[in-house]
Amino acid sequence: MTGTGGPAHDHDWISAFLEAQAAEAGAAENTLLAYGRDLKDAAEWLAGEGKAFATAERPEIEAYLVHCDDQGLSRATRARRLSALRQLYRFAFEEGWRPENPAIQIRGPGRAKSLPKTLSMEEVDALLRAAGEVGRGGGDRLRNICLMELLYATGMRVSELVSLPVAATRGDPQMLLILGKGGKERMVPLSDPARAALQDWLAVRDAAQTEVRMKGGSESRYLFPSRSAGGHLTRHRFYALIKEVALSAGVPPAKVTPHRLRHAFATHLLENGADLRAIQALLGHADLATTEIYTHVLDARLRELVEDHHPLSRAAARSVK
């Protein structure tokens, strides 16, 4: 049974849902854009079947997911689209637009348990060294060193890094307060090299901002100011920058992304004995299950430990000789 209390057009359903997600759930801009794209695609397919969000039932939604599969979309994309529809219909139910959620009992395709690609410690060391070789001048190079050191020392998301307020870095802090997804805050410790790089960059940054003020401009509130619309270094510029650093370091640029350095941060911590829940807190994962994918590293370490030190393994090795 369908409801009749909602908006007449599907685009109004999407707009109302996105506004609620932004206001009530504190959803990030990228999350809202993804919801919008997925729901627009579903609405267009339903329209082709003579249906709308107000009238679609479980069979239509299942047929849409089959259509997505036929299009060759990945399991992750199909799972995300189903999730978007579930969220939309939960909102519609709460608003009284639908008496039920027709998507709630549909089984999703699940996500492939692919292991995150990462970088070795040697590759990260090469990248950190090369950061000081990339840039048009000394100021650029100090900024690049600071960016790379902070990213690897904290495991921040690239959006968190480039938009970091300068106020959070004052006073030679040993910890940084990070504003993460959904407006959630977390504390991350800084390594000694990251703290040193931060102080070096702050001296250059503050001098440049003083000049801006003396010329009648406004000082930036960001650690990495730029002339972009957001007022800080953009994610796209940092993505290009990290490719330049990789090239200088002799690491294949295709292998190096900001997110892969975040994976390296988590993987290297686990390799050196860090607790999984501590890594979860540092990464800002809401669910421990998201962090558990890194346990493949621990599994490999334990297997190597048994093979190297278990008496039966040593006996087997001797019998081969």
PyMOL commands that set and color helices and strands:
alter all, ss='L'
color gray80, all
select helices_A, chain A and resi 10-25+29-48+58-70+75-95+121-133+138-154+158-162+166-169+181-183+192-214+235-249+253-255+258-271+276-283+288-309+311-320
alter helices_A, ss='H'
color red, helices_A
select strands_A, chain A and resi 175-179+185-189
alter strands_A, ss='S'
color yellow, strands_A
deselect
rebuild
show_as cartoon
